[in-house]
Amino acid sequence: CSATLGYSSAPVVCNDNNVCTNDTCANGTCVFTPLPIDDGNACTTDTCDPISGPRYTPKTCDDNSVCTTDKCNTTTGDCIFTPVPPPSNDPCTIWTCSATGGYSSAPVVCNDNSVCTKDACVNGICVFTPVNIDDGNPCTIDTCDNVTGVKNTPITCNDNSVCTTDSCNITTGACMFKPIAPPNNDPCTIWTCSPVGGYTSAPKVCNDNSACTTDACVNGNCVFTPVNLDDGNPCTNDTCDAITGPKHTLFVCDDKSVCTKDSCNVTTGQCDFVPIPPPSNDRCTIWTCSPTGGYSSAPVVCNDNNVCTTDTCFNGTCVFTPISYTDNNPCTTDTCDPITGPQYTPITCNDDSVCTTDSCNTTTGLCLFKPIAPPNNDPCTIWTCSATLGYSSAPKVCNDNSACTTDACVNGNCVFTPVNLDDGNPCTNDTCDAITGPKHTLFVCNDNSVCTTDSCNVTTGQCDFVPIPPPSNDRCTIWTCSPTGGYSSAPVVCNDNNVCTTDTCFNGTCVFTPISYGDNNPCTTDTCDPITGPKYTPITCNDDSVCTTDSCNTTTGLCMFKPIAPPNNDPCTIWTCSATLGYQSAPKVCDDSSVCTTDSCVGGTCQFTPISIDDGNACTTDSCDAVAGVSHTSIICDDHSVCTTDSCNTTTGSCIFTLLDPPNNDLCTIWTCSATLGYQSTPVVCNDFNTCSVDSCDSSDGSCVFTPIDGCTNATCANCTDNDACTTDTCDGSGQCIHTPKTCNDSSLCTNKFCNSTSGECYFTAINCDDLDWCTIDSCSRSIGCIHTNRSCDDNNVCTIDSCSGGACVNTPRNCSDDDPCTIDTCHPVRQRPVHDRHVQRLHPHQQDLRRRIAVHQRLV
């Protein structure tokens, strides 16, 4: 409508510049109807470009993994990720697939952690074939250690005795122990051979069982000399005990007080009790001594209860020294309180005026009050200062009481300048009132329409009625205006019926922007359905192994196959994991191939604890051989004297040589004992050199008895001597000479007996009992004669058959074969019975564990 021409018409133009809509005008409103663009394929995203028209973008199905074949289902629009099969189906190959690298292979690891087997995978089963360990030498023990491998350990032929030469028979594998001869045959030296120390010599034992004599063997005879008891100390009582020997008992000097030093005076033999001085001579320490508790100390206490002094004790006197508490500041008052200590009180400088700056001179300690300058030096400002309120200002007053002038102070003078009334607007009437000031009255312009802006033209001074534009230039809004009601609007409607787009109108064109529907999770495949909306399909991660926890890395989107920890962290258990069967366990094998230890695994470390070999008998040498086991070799107690009974004290392990009693207590027989010959007897010689008497010895008291022969005179028997000292020459009553043989008898079947015809002494020589057979121990019994006892070749090992042959001990390994080729036949010296262990072919951890359990059960049975 033109104010001068009136109404003119034009059709409403509806054009959103979008080829994707059909543009029409209905009832004064533009309608933009979207064109149909669906191509019927769920695997494309259908959109329309306002300029180029419909677009069909194929949906991307990609799980970023070379391990799958990716495609889209054209019906549902879902992505399908089909796993790519591995290159081969070899059961001895483990295939894994990396999303970026593809398939990689690793052979099935067959390892029983033993170098004693040849490990291989056959058709997916681990086979462990034992290696050959036999070196063909019967003098070696052939074993195999899981770690170090085959070990051919020479058989240790050791009877744990340095008294024999030990060797192994390379034909039979039997141990031979040949005795070593002693160093010499000195009759005054007793040789004994200890399995550990070898031959040791000991003098012939002369012991009167008294520690109060010095016992010695002199020329084969025992001499017992009393010991000197005097130790030259008057403070001891010198005695001797037959068992313990000399004893020097110190006199006891004790006053029952720890405060004295008690002693015996070695000059006088009297007790001295000397007071013990205190630990120090410090006069600032108080010492007291208790007879039972000894010295105790307490310091001299010096305290004047004043923190302003330092309290000390010097040479027994209390000294109270004032402390230094000055702070070297003249602007403080320095004092010291006996309770709280030093006080530093600042000097107060205050003139009670805010118009000065108050301070203390830190050099002189005097107060300074410096006036504060006013805020500025403006001559048109009047400044005053109040001691309590401070500075206040007032401008110099210039006022002519007219609103038509501008009043001001310039350099201290009042200036009144008329105001400019012209506002430069020809549409106003400019006037001024002395009271109200300038006044600009606007000309009134109004066409009574809200659709125009009514104003006066500031150039011409005429009224202008300019149509008011709609509230916005948004091409996506349709505006209409009523002179009384004003503008009203209606939005352009945009809708492609797709929940996967945000529908908007931009610059008059409908824009369908795909929504953002990513869940920021790389482990899902994100898609959007036009009807149902966003869809988040989790990526499938599965390596078909129960040994891993399968998951997707939420940062990278890659599949992670994290090995599952074994059921426990027992370092003594070896865990292996099969992709299909899961974890299998086997105990860590600890075996030092020695029966002398108890083998166990503790904390992952093999411990070989020696077994107890002590038989509680001090008369045996206890030892253990790794193969043969425990042996207890008896200590040989032999003083090589037939005059003693030799034994060993089972508590102390000491040899005991008990002197044998003579054959009888006849006082008319003198008994001596030779280490080799035993007891020898010599009759008491009674001879009055009178052929007319019968000479004899009284066995009740050992005295000689000379009984006269009736009718005998020395004249008739003068020639009865036969010059044989081994006969007793007598003359009977008829003058006949009688030569009675002397009886030589030691009551022993172990001696040859004869009489020396010159001296008349009896001699007894040991008979020879040697049967020239090393396999017998030759001895002689006084009552029985020669005894040939079979030598013991017992090696304390039930796994050998012990015998003596050819002058040596033979210990032949026992045949423990059970004629079963599926068992390893051995003899266990500790269990003392044959052991038949079955061969274990480790086909699989389950089978291996089962067979081990069966083998353990068989051993227990």
C-alpha positions in Angstrom: 0.0 0.0 0.0 1.5 3.3 -1.0 0.3 6.5 0.8 -0.1 8.1 -2.6 -0.8 5.2 -5.0 -2.8 2.9 -2.9 -2.6 -1.0 -3.0 -0.7 -3.0 -5.6 -0.5 -6.9 -5.7 2.2 -9.6 -6.3 2.0 -13.4 -5.8 3.8 -14.8 -2.7 7.0 -16.3 -3.9 7.7 -19.7 -2.2 11.2 -20.9 -3.0 13.6 -22.5 -0.5 16.2 -23.0 -3.3 16.2 -26.7 -2.4 15.7 -29.3 -5.2 14.8 -31.8 -2.5 11.3 -30.1 -1.8 8.2 -29.3 -3.7 7.5 -25.5 -2.9 3.8 -24.3 -2.7 1.8 -21.5 -1.0 -1.3 -22.5 0.9 -3.5 -19.9 2.7 -0.7 -17.3 2.6 1.9 -19.8 4.0 4.8 -21.3 2.0 4.9 -25.1 2.3 8.0 -27.0 1.4 7.2 -30.7 1.0 10.3 -33.1 1.0 10.5 -35.4 -2.1 10.7 -39.2 -1.5 14.4 -40.5 -1.7 14.4 -44.1 -0.2 16.2 -46.5 -2.6 15.0 -49.6 -0.7 18.5 -50.6 0.4 19.1 -50.8 4.1 22.9 -50.7 3.5 22.9 -47.2 2.2 22.3 -43.9 3.9 19.7 -41.9 1.9 20.1 -38.1 1.9 19.3 -35.3 -0.3 21.5 -32.3 -1.2 19.6 -29.0 -1.6 21.6 -28.3 -4.8 22.6 -31.7 -6.3 19.6 -33.7 -5.2 19.4 -37.3 -3.7 22.5 -39.1 -2.5 22.9 -42.8 -1.6 26.0 -43.3 0.6 27.0 -47.0 1.1 27.1 -48.0 4.8 30.7 -48.7 6.0 31.1 -52.1 7.7 34.6 -52.3 9.0 35.7 -53.7 12.4 39.3 -52.7 11.6 40.3 -56.3 11.8 41.9 -58.4 9.0 40.7 -61.4 10.9 37.1 -61.0 9.7 35.3 -60.7 6.3 33.1 -57.6 6.6 29.7 -57.0 4.8 26.3 -55.4 5.3 22.9 -57.2 5.4 20.9 -55.3 2.7 17.6 -56.2 4.5 18.4 -55.3 8.1 21.3 -53.0 7.5 23.4 -54.8 10.2 27.1 -55.3 9.8 28.2 -58.9 9.6 31.8 -59.8 10.6 32.6 -63.4 9.7 35.9 -64.8 11.2 38.5 -65.8 8.6 39.6 -69.4 9.1 43.3 -70.0 10.0 45.7 -71.1 7.1 45.8 -74.8 8.3 44.1 -77.2 10.7 47.4 -78.7 12.1 46.5 -79.8 15.7 50.2 -79.1 16.7 50.0 -75.5 15.6 48.3 -72.7 17.7 46.8 -70.0 15.5 46.1 -66.5 16.9 44.8 -63.6 14.9 45.7 -59.9 15.4 43.2 -57.3 14.2 46.1 -55.4 12.4 48.7 -58.2 11.7 46.4 -61.1 10.8 47.1 -64.7 11.6 50.3 -65.7 13.3 51.3 -69.3 14.3 53.2 -70.9 17.2 53.8 -74.6 17.5 52.2 -76.4 20.4 55.0 -76.3 23.1 55.6 -79.8 24.5 58.0 -79.4 27.3 58.0 -81.4 30.5 60.9 -79.3 31.7 63.1 -82.4 31.7 66.2 -83.0 29.6 65.6 -86.7 30.3 63.0 -87.0 27.6 62.7 -86.2 23.9 59.6 -83.9 23.7 57.4 -83.9 20.6 53.8 -83.1 19.5 52.1 -85.9 17.7 48.5 -85.3 16.4 48.0 -82.6 19.0 49.2 -84.8 21.9 52.5 -84.2 23.8 54.7 -87.3 23.8 57.7 -87.5 26.1 60.1 -90.4 25.2 62.8 -91.2 27.9 66.4 -90.9 26.7 68.8 -93.9 27.0 70.9 -93.4 30.1 72.8 -96.8 30.3 76.6 -96.3 29.8 77.2 -100.1 30.0 79.4 -99.8 33.1 78.2 -101.8 36.2 80.3 -99.5 38.4 78.2 -96.5 37.7 74.6 -95.6 38.8 72.8 -94.4 35.7 70.3 -91.6 36.4 68.9 -88.6 34.7 68.2 -85.2 36.3 65.4 -83.2 34.8 67.6 -80.1 34.7 71.2 -81.3 34.2 70.5 -84.4 32.1 72.0 -87.9 32.1 74.4 -88.6 35.0 76.5 -91.7 35.2 77.7 -91.5 38.8 80.4 -93.9 39.7 79.2 -96.3 42.4 80.7 -95.1 45.7 82.4 -98.1 47.3 82.9 -96.7 50.7 82.5 -98.6 53.9 83.2 -95.2 55.5 86.4 -96.7 56.9 89.9 -95.5 56.1 91.0 -98.9 57.5 90.2 -100.6 54.2 91.1 -100.1 50.5 87.7 -99.6 48.7 87.1 -100.4 45.1 84.4 -101.5 42.6 84.6 -104.8 40.6 84.2 -103.6 37.0 82.9 -107.0 36.1 80.3 -107.6 38.7 79.8 -104.0 40.0 80.3 -105.3 43.5 82.1 -103.3 46.2 85.4 -104.7 47.6 86.8 -103.6 50.9 90.4 -104.8 51.6 91.8 -104.3 55.2 94.9 -102.1 55.6 97.6 -103.5 57.9 98.6 -101.4 61.1 101.9 -99.4 60.9 103.9 -101.7 63.3 103.7 -104.6 65.8 105.1 -102.8 68.9 103.7 -104.8 71.8 103.7 -101.7 74.0 101.5 -99.8 71.6 97.9 -100.6 71.0 96.8 -99.9 67.4 93.1 -99.3 66.7 91.6 -98.3 63.4 88.7 -95.9 63.3 86.6 -95.9 60.1 86.9 -92.1 60.1 90.3 -91.3 61.6 92.2 -94.4 60.5 94.9 -96.1 62.6 95.6 -94.5 65.9 98.0 -95.6 68.5 97.6 -95.6 72.2 100.0 -96.7 74.8 99.3 -99.9 76.7 96.7 -98.9 79.2 97.9 -98.8 82.8 95.1 -97.6 85.0 94.7 -98.1 88.7 91.4 -96.2 88.3 92.8 -93.5 90.5 93.3 -89.9 89.3 95.7 -89.4 92.2 98.5 -91.3 90.6 100.4 -90.9 87.3 100.0 -94.2 85.5 102.7 -95.3 83.0 103.8 -98.4 81.3 107.6 -99.0 81.8 109.1 -101.9 79.9 105.7 -103.5 79.8 105.0 -103.1 83.5 102.5 -100.6 85.0 104.0 -98.1 87.4 101.6 -95.9 89.5 103.3 -92.8 91.0 101.4 -90.5 93.4 100.8 -87.0 92.0 102.1 -83.8 93.8 99.0 -82.1 95.4 100.6 -78.9 96.7 99.7 -75.9 94.4 101.7 -73.5 96.5 98.7 -71.4 97.3 97.7 -70.9 101.0 94.2 -69.9 99.8 93.4 -73.4 98.6 92.7 -76.7 100.4 94.7 -79.3 98.4 93.1 -82.8 98.3 92.8 -85.6 95.8 89.8 -87.6 94.7 90.5 -91.0 93.2 88.0 -90.3 90.4 88.3 -86.6 89.8 92.0 -86.2 90.7 93.7 -83.4 92.5 91.4 -80.7 93.8 92.4 -77.2 94.9 89.4 -75.7 96.6 89.6 -72.0 97.0 88.7 -70.5 100.4 85.4 -68.7 100.1 85.7 -65.0 101.1 82.2 -63.4 100.9 80.8 -60.6 103.1 77.5 -60.8 101.1 78.0 -57.2 99.8 78.5 -56.1 96.2 80.0 -52.9 97.6 83.3 -54.6 98.5 85.9 -56.6 96.6 86.3 -60.0 98.4 89.5 -61.9 98.1 91.9 -64.2 99.9 95.4 -62.8 100.8 97.8 -65.2 99.0 100.5 -64.2 101.6 98.5 -64.7 104.8 95.6 -66.8 103.7 93.2 -64.4 105.4 90.1 -62.8 103.8 90.3 -59.2 102.6 87.1 -57.0 102.1 88.1 -53.9 100.2 85.3 -51.2 99.6 84.7 -50.7 95.9 85.0 -46.9 94.9 82.0 -45.4 93.1 82.1 -45.3 89.3 83.2 -41.6 89.2 84.5 -38.7 91.5 82.0 -36.2 90.1 81.0 -33.9 93.0 77.8 -33.1 91.2 76.7 -36.8 91.4 75.5 -38.4 94.6 76.5 -42.1 94.9 75.0 -44.7 97.2 75.8 -48.4 97.5 73.4 -51.2 98.4 75.0 -54.5 99.5 72.6 -56.3 97.1 71.9 -53.8 94.4 75.4 -52.1 94.2 76.0 -48.5 93.3 73.2 -46.1 92.1 73.6 -42.5 91.2 71.5 -39.3 91.3 72.6 -35.9 90.0 72.7 -32.8 92.4 69.5 -30.9 91.6 70.1 -27.1 90.9 66.8 -25.2 90.2 65.9 -21.6 91.2 62.5 -21.9 89.3 63.5 -19.0 87.1 63.5 -19.5 83.3 65.6 -16.4 83.0 68.7 -18.2 84.4 70.7 -21.3 83.3 70.9 -23.7 86.3 74.1 -25.8 86.6 76.1 -27.7 89.2 79.8 -26.9 89.2 82.2 -28.7 91.5 79.4 -29.4 93.9 78.0 -25.8 94.0 74.8 -24.6 92.2 75.4 -21.7 89.8 72.4 -19.7 88.4 73.6 -17.6 85.4 71.2 -15.0 83.9 70.4 -15.7 80.3 71.0 -13.0 77.5 67.6 -11.8 76.2 68.2 -8.5 74.4 66.9 -8.2 70.8 69.2 -5.2 70.0 66.2 -3.0 69.0 65.9 0.4 70.8 62.2 0.5 69.7 61.3 -2.4 72.1 61.4 -2.6 75.9 63.3 -5.9 76.7 62.4 -7.7 80.0 62.4 -11.3 81.3 59.6 -13.0 83.2 60.8 -15.8 85.6 57.9 -18.0 84.5 57.3 -17.1 80.8 60.8 -16.0 79.9 62.0 -13.1 77.6 59.4 -10.4 76.7 60.0 -7.8 73.8 57.4 -5.0 74.1 57.3 -2.5 71.2 57.5 1.3 72.2 54.1 3.0 71.4 54.4 6.1 69.2 50.9 7.7 68.7 49.8 11.4 68.6 46.2 10.3 68.1 46.0 12.0 64.7 45.3 10.3 61.3 46.9 13.4 59.7 50.4 12.1 60.6 52.5 9.0 60.0 53.7 7.7 63.5 56.9 5.7 63.8 59.9 5.0 66.1 63.4 5.8 65.0 65.2 2.4 65.2 68.5 4.2 65.8 67.6 6.7 68.6 64.4 5.1 69.9 62.5 8.5 69.6 58.9 8.9 68.3 58.5 10.6 64.9 55.1 12.2 63.8 55.3 13.2 60.1 52.3 15.2 58.5 50.5 13.5 55.7 50.2 15.5 52.4 46.7 16.2 51.0 45.7 14.0 48.0 46.4 16.8 45.4 47.3 20.5 44.8 44.3 21.5 42.7 43.7 25.3 43.3 40.0 24.8 42.7 39.8 22.3 45.6 39.8 23.3 49.3 41.5 20.6 51.6 41.1 20.3 55.4 42.4 17.6 57.8 40.7 16.4 61.0 42.8 14.5 63.6 40.1 11.9 63.9 38.5 11.9 60.3 41.5 12.8 58.2 41.5 14.8 55.0 38.2 16.1 53.4 37.8 18.2 50.2 35.3 20.7 48.9 35.3 22.3 45.4 35.5 26.1 45.0 31.8 27.1 44.5 31.0 29.0 41.2 27.2 29.5 40.6 25.3 32.3 38.8 22.0 30.5 39.6 21.1 30.1 35.8 20.5 26.8 34.1 21.3 28.5 30.8 25.1 28.8 31.6 27.8 26.3 32.4 29.5 27.3 35.7 33.2 26.4 36.3 36.3 27.3 38.3 39.3 27.8 36.0 42.7 28.2 37.8 40.9 29.4 40.8 38.5 31.8 38.9 34.7 31.4 38.3 33.7 31.3 34.6 29.9 31.3 33.4 29.6 30.2 29.7 26.1 30.3 28.0 25.0 26.8 26.9 24.4 26.0 23.2 20.7 25.7 22.6 20.8 24.3 19.0 20.5 20.5 19.0 21.0 20.4 15.2 17.6 18.9 14.7 15.2 20.9 12.4 12.5 18.7 13.9 12.7 20.5 17.3 12.0 24.0 18.7 15.1 25.0 20.8 14.5 27.4 23.9 16.1 27.9 27.4 14.6 28.6 30.8 16.9 30.1 33.5 15.5 27.7 36.0 14.8 24.5 34.0 17.5 25.0 31.4 17.5 24.3 27.6 14.3 22.7 26.1 13.9 20.9 22.7 10.3 20.3 21.7 9.8 17.6 19.0 7.4 18.0 16.1 4.6 15.3 16.2 4.4 12.8 13.2 1.7 9.9 13.4 -0.2 8.0 10.6 -2.0 5.7 13.2 -0.4 2.5 11.8 1.8 0.1 13.8 3.3 -1.2 10.5 5.2 2.1 9.9 7.8 4.0 11.8 6.6 7.7 12.1 9.3 10.3 12.3 10.3 13.8 11.2 13.0 14.0 8.6 15.9 15.7 10.3 17.1 17.0 7.0 14.0 18.5 5.6 12.0 18.8 8.8 9.1 16.9 7.1 7.2 13.8 8.5 8.3 10.4 7.1 6.1 7.1 7.5 8.5 4.2 6.7 7.2 0.6 6.7 8.6 -1.4 9.6 10.5 -4.5 8.4 9.6 -7.8 10.0 11.3 -8.7 13.2 13.9 -10.7 11.3 15.2 -11.5 7.9 15.0 -15.2 8.5 14.0 -16.8 5.2 12.8 -19.7 7.2 10.0 -17.6 8.7 6.9 -16.2 6.9 5.9 -12.6 8.2 2.5 -10.7 7.8 1.6 -7.2 9.3 -1.8 -5.7 10.4 -2.0 -1.8 11.0 -3.6 -2.5 14.4 -2.2 -5.9 15.3 1.4 -5.7 13.9 3.5 -8.6 12.6 2.7 -12.3 13.0 4.9 -15.2 11.9 4.8 -18.9 10.8 8.0 -21.1 10.5 8.9 -23.0 7.3 8.2 -26.8 8.1 11.1 -29.2 7.3 10.7 -33.0 8.0 12.3 -36.0 6.1 10.7 -38.5 8.5 14.1 -39.9 9.5 15.1 -40.0 13.2 18.7 -40.2 12.1 18.7 -36.6 10.9 18.2 -33.2 12.5 15.7 -31.4 10.3 16.2 -27.6 10.0 15.6 -24.7 7.7 18.7 -22.7 6.7 18.4 -19.5 4.6 15.1 -20.6 3.3 16.3 -24.2 2.5 15.5 -27.4 4.4 18.6 -29.1 5.7 18.6 -32.7 6.9 21.8 -33.1 9.0 22.7 -36.6 10.1 22.8 -36.8 13.9 25.9 -37.7 15.8 25.2 -41.2 17.2 28.7 -42.4 18.1 29.0 -43.7 21.6 32.8 -42.9 21.7 33.4 -46.6 22.3 35.7 -48.1 19.6 34.5 -51.5 20.9 31.1 -51.1 19.3 30.0 -50.8 15.7 27.7 -47.7 15.6 24.8 -47.6 13.1 21.5 -45.7 12.9 18.1 -46.9 11.7 15.8 -44.2 10.1 12.9 -45.4 12.2 14.4 -46.9 15.5 17.5 -44.7 15.8 21.1 -45.3 16.8 22.3 -48.9 17.3 25.5 -50.0 19.0 26.7 -53.5 18.2 29.6 -54.8 20.5 32.6 -56.1 18.6 33.1 -59.8 19.2 36.5 -60.7 20.7 37.1 -64.5 21.0 40.4 -66.4 20.5 38.7 -69.7 21.3 41.0 -70.3 24.3 39.9 -70.9 27.9 43.3 -69.7 28.9 42.6 -66.0 28.2 40.1 -63.4 29.2 38.8 -61.9 25.9 37.9 -58.2 25.8 38.0 -55.1 23.6 40.4 -52.2 24.4 38.0 -49.3 24.8 40.8 -46.9 23.8 42.1 -48.6 20.6 39.2 -50.9 19.7 41.6 -53.8 19.4 40.8 -57.2 20.8 42.8 -58.1 23.9 43.4 -61.7 25.0 44.7 -61.5 28.5 46.2 -64.7 29.9 44.2 -66.0 32.9 46.4 -66.4 36.0 46.8 -70.0 37.2 44.6 -71.1 40.1 47.3 -70.3 42.6 50.8 -68.8 42.8 52.4 -71.8 44.4 56.0 -71.7 43.1 56.2 -75.4 43.7 53.5 -76.1 41.1 54.2 -76.0 37.3 51.1 -74.8 35.5 50.5 -75.2 31.7 47.4 -74.1 29.9 45.6 -75.8 27.0 43.3 -73.6 24.8 40.5 -76.2 25.1 41.2 -77.9 28.5 42.4 -75.0 30.6 45.1 -75.1 33.3 46.8 -78.4 34.2 49.2 -78.6 37.1 52.2 -80.8 37.9 54.3 -80.5 41.1 57.9 -79.3 40.7 60.1 -82.3 40.9 62.9 -82.1 43.6 65.2 -85.1 43.6 68.9 -85.0 44.4 69.2 -88.7 43.7 70.1 -89.3 47.3 68.4 -91.5 49.8 70.1 -89.5 52.5 67.8 -86.5 52.2 64.1 -85.8 52.4 63.4 -84.0 49.1 60.8 -81.2 49.1 59.9 -78.0 47.3 59.5 -74.9 49.6 58.8 -71.5 48.1 59.8 -72.7 44.6 63.2 -73.8 45.9 64.2 -77.4 46.2 65.2 -78.3 49.7 67.1 -81.5 50.5 66.9 -82.0 54.2 69.4 -84.6 55.6 67.6 -87.5 57.3 68.5 -88.4 60.8 71.2 -91.1 60.8 72.0 -91.1 64.5 71.1 -94.5 66.0 71.7 -93.2 69.5 74.7 -95.5 69.9 78.0 -93.7 70.5 79.8 -96.9 69.7 78.9 -96.7 66.0 80.0 -94.4 63.3 76.8 -93.2 61.6 77.0 -92.3 57.9 74.8 -92.2 54.8 75.6 -93.1 51.2 73.5 -91.3 48.6 72.7 -94.7 47.0 73.2 -97.3 49.7 71.6 -95.3 52.5 72.3 -95.2 56.2 75.0 -97.4 57.7 76.1 -97.7 61.3 79.7 -99.0 61.5 80.7 -100.4 64.9 83.7 -98.7 66.5 86.5 -101.4 67.0 87.8 -101.5 70.5 90.9 -103.7 70.6 94.0 -103.1 72.7 95.5 -106.3 71.1 95.8 -107.8 74.5 94.2 -111.1 75.5 94.5 -109.9 79.1 91.5 -107.6 78.8 87.9 -107.7 77.9 87.4 -105.0 75.2 84.1 -103.1 74.9 82.7 -99.7 74.0 80.7 -97.4 76.2 77.5 -96.8 74.2 77.0 -93.4 75.9 80.4 -91.8 75.5 81.8 -93.9 72.7 85.0 -94.5 74.7 86.8 -97.9 74.6 86.8 -99.8 77.9 89.6 -102.4 78.4 88.8 -104.4 81.6 91.6 -106.6 83.0 90.7 -110.2 83.2 91.0 -112.1 86.5 93.7 -114.7 86.6 92.5 -118.3 86.3 92.6 -118.9 90.0 93.5 -117.3 93.3 96.1 -120.0 94.3 98.6 -118.1 96.5 101.3 -120.6 95.5 101.1 -119.4 91.9 102.5 -116.2 90.6 100.4 -114.9 87.7 101.6 -112.5 85.0 99.7 -111.5 81.9 101.2 -111.0 78.4 99.3 -109.0 75.8 99.8 -111.7 73.3 100.1 -114.9 75.4 97.6 -114.1 78.1 98.1 -115.1 81.8 101.3 -117.1 82.6 101.8 -118.8 85.9 104.9 -119.4 87.8 104.7 -121.7 90.8 106.2 -120.4 94.1 109.6 -122.2 94.3 110.1 -123.8 97.7 113.6 -125.5 98.0 115.6 -125.9 101.1 118.3 -127.7 99.0 117.8 -130.8 101.3 117.1 -134.0 99.5 115.8 -135.5 102.7 112.8 -133.2 102.8 109.7 -132.8 100.7 109.4 -129.2 99.6 105.9 -127.8 99.0 103.9 -124.6 99.1 100.9 -124.0 101.4 98.1 -122.7 99.1 96.3 -121.2 102.0 98.9 -118.6 102.8 101.6 -119.1 100.1 104.3 -120.2 102.7 106.9 -122.9 102.0 106.6 -126.2 103.8 109.6 -128.5 104.1 108.5 -132.0 105.4 111.4 -134.3 106.5 111.5 -137.8 104.8 111.6 -140.5 107.5 114.8 -142.5 107.5 116.5 -140.3 105.0 119.9 -138.9 105.6 121.9 -136.7 103.3 124.5 -139.4 103.0 122.2 -141.9 101.3 120.7 -139.3 98.9 123.8 -137.4 98.1 123.7 -138.3 94.4 119.9 -137.8 93.6 120.4 -134.5 91.7 119.7 -135.1 88.0 120.8 -131.6 87.0 117.4 -130.9 85.5 115.8 -127.8 87.0 112.4 -129.0 85.7 112.3 -131.9 88.2 112.0 -132.0 91.9 114.7 -134.4 93.2 113.9 -136.2 96.4 115.1 -139.4 98.2 112.7 -141.9 99.7 113.3 -143.8 102.9 114.9 -146.7 101.1 117.5 -144.5 99.6 115.9 -144.3 96.1 116.1 -141.0 94.2 112.8 -139.6 93.0 112.7 -137.0 90.1 109.2 -135.5 90.0 108.5 -133.5 86.8 107.6 -129.8 87.4 104.0 -129.0 86.4 103.7 -126.0 84.0 100.1 -125.1 83.6 98.5 -121.7 82.8 95.0 -123.3 82.5 94.8 -122.1 78.9 94.3 -124.1 75.7 95.8 -121.2 73.8 99.4 -121.8 74.8 102.2 -124.4 74.3 103.7 -125.2 77.7 107.3 -126.2 78.5 109.9 -125.9 81.3 113.5 -124.5 80.9 115.7 -127.3 82.2 118.4 -124.9 83.2 116.4 -122.2 85.0 113.4 -124.3 85.9 111.1 -121.5 84.7 107.8 -122.3 82.9 107.3 -120.8 79.5 104.0 -120.5 77.6 104.0 -119.6 73.9 100.8 -118.8 72.0 99.6 -121.5 69.7 99.1 -120.6 66.0 95.3 -120.2 65.2 95.8 -118.7 61.7 93.7 -120.8 59.2 95.2 -118.7 56.3 91.6 -117.6 55.4 91.0 -113.7 55.5 87.2 -114.4 55.5 87.5 -115.7 59.1 88.5 -113.8 62.2 90.9 -116.1 64.1 91.0 -116.0 67.9 91.6 -118.2 70.8 89.5 -119.0 73.9 91.4 -120.2 77.0 88.7 -122.8 77.6 87.9 -123.8 74.0 91.1 -123.2 72.0 91.2 -121.8 68.5 88.0 -120.2 67.1 87.5 -119.3 63.5 84.6 -116.8 63.2 83.2 -115.8 59.8 84.1 -112.2 59.0 81.0 -109.9 58.7 80.7 -108.2 55.3 77.4 -106.5 56.0 77.2 -103.1 54.3 73.9 -102.3 56.0 72.2 -102.3 52.7 69.3 -104.6 52.1 69.8 -104.1 48.4 72.9 -106.2 48.3 73.8 -109.9 49.0 76.8 -109.7 51.3 79.5 -112.4 51.3 83.2 -112.9 51.7 85.2 -114.6 49.0 88.8 -114.7 47.8 90.1 -112.6 50.7 87.6 -109.7 50.2 84.1 -108.7 51.0 81.7 -109.0 48.1 78.4 -107.0 48.1 76.4 -108.2 45.1 73.4 -106.1 44.0 70.2 -108.0 44.7 68.1 -109.0 41.7 64.8 -107.1 42.1 63.4 -107.9 38.7 59.6 -108.5 38.6 59.8 -109.6 34.9 57.6 -106.7 34.0 59.0 -104.7 31.0 56.7 -101.8 32.0 58.4 -101.1 35.3 61.8 -99.7 36.3 63.1 -102.2 38.9 65.2 -100.8 41.7 65.9 -101.5 45.3 65.3 -98.8 47.8 67.7 -99.0 50.7 65.6 -96.7 53.0 62.3 -98.5 52.4 64.2 -101.8 52.6 62.3 -103.4 49.8 62.3 -103.6 46.0 60.5 -100.7 44.1 58.9 -101.2 40.7 58.2 -97.8 39.2 56.2 -97.8 36.0 57.5 -95.9 32.9 55.5 -92.6 32.6 54.8 -91.6 29.0 53.6 -88.0 29.3 50.9 -88.0 26.6 48.9 -85.2 28.2 49.0 -83.3 31.6 45.8 -85.1 32.7 47.2 -88.5 31.7 50.6 -87.6 33.3 49.0 -86.6 36.6 46.8 -89.8 36.6 49.8 -92.1 36.1 51.8 -90.3 38.7 49.0 -90.8 41.2 48.8 -94.5 40.3 52.6 -94.9 40.8 52.5 -93.1 44.2 49.6 -95.4 45.3 51.6 -98.5 44.2 54.6 -97.3 46.3 52.5 -96.8 49.3 50.9 -100.2 48.9 
